[in-house]
């Protein structure tokens, strides 16, 4: 999480195509920056079977040649019949182009119309690099908030705060019709009812601290087995910043989002926790006015050092926030019996707990 | 690559570039024997911002060098060869599963026949099989094409038909793949390699189907006749293509390939290699398992036949939620002997999934993770047994004597009663705080029958040794025996249905340090101490309906080996069926094996 940083996104086509913008162009998040056409779907038709012919005879019964355009119902091949009578015809069930005719299998391939693929800018900013035929890089100064898990893909909306504090549960009664197309920010756990209500009014996204596994299962209609998300077609993007369960959003994150209320954001719930980790994100470009108010902060390194704020990310102290205390170098025996390197976390409550180093994460910002 | 003279090798450096961690080990010739002496690890550096696998390799090797007091990396960041005094190594070898390993699409005409043979070839070569396309896979042709288009494999293996047989079906499969133009993972300049290992008569027709946008290689049919598989040529070609195409496109691998003294192998292929070598040299049946965060690999050698399966979404962190879905939470919780809140557990599981590097801090969290591991291993082994079968589709000659036999083709060749050695590896097994926990996880999940030796791979060294076996088999075997495996002991288990409070078997054990006899009732579990490198003679007299290897009710005499855990006598029956309310039984087993001695203090 950072209030101001220069962020760059790379927007690429899945296959080579045309880039529609040039270096230096200022683009809005929903502008199309590159376009291509995917080869259409292929439909195989076994003409030999349909016409009861040996595969080798198909070629001479073809009424169309490779490269010809076909409409639904067009005759493709016809048998010679008996004395010119009782001819059987094979017609096209799909439109497209005849791509190939096989004399080995008697199969033909019909290629459907090319499908356009358009890539949006996603981020409002300046085109800093054009990758010819592939896509672009767009850069802008923004507030950056990374979630821990999300559902649903890229979306856009105005930031609107629904909760008054970072630890207030986000329930349905906090959602108003005026929040349509907005990125609604809650505090603690989003309830199942809140998700349903947000979907109902047409919100773009919800961002909260936590989510119950049971509510996620009810919403998706299935139990999520692996954390590879983003392609769900669920009508809304959900992002949690802390984890599953009754957990409040980190106060700093809530405050930052609150300070940017009313600004337009680009949001992506896509999460991929495997090689090449991808976490959900909320990108809020800075206007000239907000840029002046928000000084840029250098990113701190990822070292655990005394005094740095950390979040505990595993039970029995899951979700608690504190600062790094002692860092004993030697591994210690945990309650589980395992030996691991640990650290002391001084909690905001004033208590101290000893935690495996693997079970904390640094809080940036 | 240089020619290796095995007698001149004194220092061996090996690395395994995993998805997240690169592990390096040093093997040295000490007093005439090869021993693994030091190990180091560093994060794998295939991803941005490094995008060069050799950075992680050098970091891991540097750690080894510091620990060993031996300079292994020169000032240009290259591994020093050959060894002179306390500098350098004689050979350097490596395996790799970084960047998701080798991902393949396979195709066959009949899914259960050539489709499965192709899958076996791909898995044996260390690949992850993304899908099997077959004429009878119940999908419509355009759905198959759509699927091919969606996948981004590293290469495709096409099989189908026996040599000289009909060509139509296998060409039909090729005709589906050609227009789909599958996109490779490594960008548009990568030419998709396709290996054809089907009917030799169809080869020229297959060549005609594909254009220059793919790199087609034709090898011997992997199923030349229905009764026999010939997986070697396809497997070798997969390795070649892996090196020439896949590795060459992965960041930094061109450099790594120029450093190694033997071809880089996919990690699972190397593990399979060492397990086969051991099984062959000792004439035993063996099963090896590697349970990771995302996947569980199982390797088996029964009667000399090697099989490998990858259960893609059964793992302990990234895939832990999927284990809970597939096994169901009640099945997992049957292994836990105290109350746990189900809603909270579900949230904990999801939190582990999204923060996969966290470790259990409390004893309850550890017990729950070990319960999940039992179910993940059980499911993975079940999948393995279903896959490791005799060839399907083979006609069998039957005689009058076979009238009542239910045997048909496609029977599993995995027979727990003939299993001699079970080796576990992967975090949850290798890093369990107590060896007893590892042993009982293996026994509960795999349910070995008869007499089975249990071991764990101490630091997941099998991949390194798998490659080493190719260039220096003696060194590989010595390190495997002395440093790789930690023998946990032996499990003596009775097969048969449980008959409460009735005798299962009587036993008598004689040895230097263990002399004991007694009776085991059905449902009992007992642990006897017999140390590492110790052996004893056991005589088992099973009751009627109980089998410990020689048939129901038949006596067995055998030498058993001790280990860090000892001898586990298991009369809980096979298959192991837990009572409807298993808590009391599980608590008894936990106590018998002294699994969690700190439980009383903590809970």
Contacts between the chains, C-beta under 8 A, distances in Angstrom:
chain1	res1	chain2	res2	distance
A	14	B	183	7.5
A	15	B	183	7.2
A	15	B	188	7.0
A	16	B	188	6.3
A	39	B	181	7.0
A	41	B	142	6.5
A	41	B	145	7.4
A	41	B	146	6.8
A	42	B	142	6.5
A	42	B	145	4.7
A	42	B	179	4.8
A	42	B	180	6.5
A	43	B	141	7.8
A	43	B	142	5.1
A	44	B	141	4.3
A	44	B	142	6.7
A	44	B	145	7.3
A	44	B	175	7.1
A	44	B	176	6.6
A	55	B	168	6.8
A	99	B	179	6.1
A	100	B	175	7.6
A	100	B	179	7.1
A	102	B	171	7.1
A	102	B	175	5.7
A	102	B	209	7.8
A	104	B	167	6.6
A	104	B	168	6.4
A	104	B	171	4.5
A	104	B	205	5.2
A	105	B	168	5.3
A	105	B	171	5.4
A	105	B	172	4.5
A	105	B	175	6.1
A	107	B	172	6.2
A	107	B	175	5.7
A	109	B	175	7.1
A	109	B	179	5.2
A	111	B	179	7.1
A	148	B	354	5.6
A	148	B	355	7.4
A	149	B	350	7.9
A	149	B	354	4.7
A	212	B	343	7.4
A	212	B	347	6.6
A	213	B	343	7.7
A	213	B	346	4.2
A	213	B	347	5.1
A	213	B	349	7.4
A	213	B	350	4.9
A	214	B	343	6.5
A	214	B	346	6.7
A	216	B	350	7.7
A	223	B	321	7.2
A	223	B	324	7.7
A	223	B	325	4.5
A	224	B	321	6.2
A	224	B	350	7.7
A	225	B	313	5.7
A	225	B	319	6.8
A	225	B	321	5.5
A	225	B	322	3.1
A	225	B	325	5.1
A	225	B	326	7.6
A	226	B	294	7.7
A	226	B	313	5.8
A	226	B	318	6.0
A	226	B	319	5.5
A	226	B	321	6.9
A	226	B	322	5.6
A	226	B	353	7.3
A	227	B	318	6.8
A	227	B	321	7.6
A	227	B	353	5.1
A	227	B	354	5.5
A	243	B	347	7.8
A	243	B	350	7.7
A	243	B	351	4.8
A	243	B	354	6.6
A	243	B	355	7.3
A	244	B	346	7.9
A	244	B	347	4.1
A	244	B	348	7.8
A	244	B	350	4.1
A	244	B	351	5.2
A	244	B	354	7.5
A	245	B	344	7.2
A	245	B	347	3.9
A	245	B	348	8.0
A	245	B	351	7.2
A	271	B	354	7.4
A	273	B	318	5.9
A	273	B	353	7.1
A	273	B	354	6.1
A	273	B	356	6.2
A	274	B	19	7.5
A	274	B	100	7.4
A	274	B	294	6.4
A	274	B	318	5.8
A	275	B	19	4.8
A	275	B	20	7.3
A	275	B	46	7.4
A	275	B	47	6.6
A	275	B	98	7.5
A	275	B	99	6.1
A	275	B	100	5.6
A	276	B	47	5.3
A	313	B	351	7.3
A	313	B	355	5.0
A	313	B	358	5.9
A	314	B	351	7.1
A	314	B	352	7.8
A	314	B	355	7.2
A	314	B	358	4.2
A	314	B	359	7.5
A	314	B	360	7.8
A	314	B	361	6.4
A	314	B	365	7.6
A	315	B	348	6.0
A	315	B	361	7.4
A	315	B	362	7.0
A	315	B	365	6.2
A	316	B	361	6.7
A	316	B	362	5.6
A	316	B	365	7.9
A	318	B	348	8.0
A	318	B	351	6.8
A	334	B	359	7.9
A	334	B	360	7.8
A	334	B	361	5.3
A	334	B	362	7.8
A	335	B	361	6.0
A	335	B	362	4.7
A	335	B	363	5.5
A	335	B	598	7.2
A	335	B	602	5.2
A	336	B	359	7.9
A	336	B	360	4.8
A	336	B	361	6.1
A	336	B	362	6.0
A	336	B	363	5.3
A	336	B	365	6.5
A	336	B	366	3.8
A	336	B	433	6.4
A	337	B	363	6.9
A	337	B	366	6.9
A	337	B	433	3.3
A	337	B	434	6.5
A	337	B	596	7.3
A	337	B	598	5.8
A	338	B	359	6.6
A	338	B	360	7.2
A	338	B	366	7.2
A	338	B	431	6.8
A	338	B	433	4.7
A	339	B	433	7.6
A	340	B	359	6.1
A	355	B	361	6.9
A	356	B	358	7.8
A	356	B	359	5.4
A	356	B	361	5.8
A	358	B	357	5.5
A	358	B	358	5.6
A	358	B	359	5.0
A	359	B	358	4.9
A	359	B	359	6.5
A	359	B	361	6.2
A	361	B	355	7.7
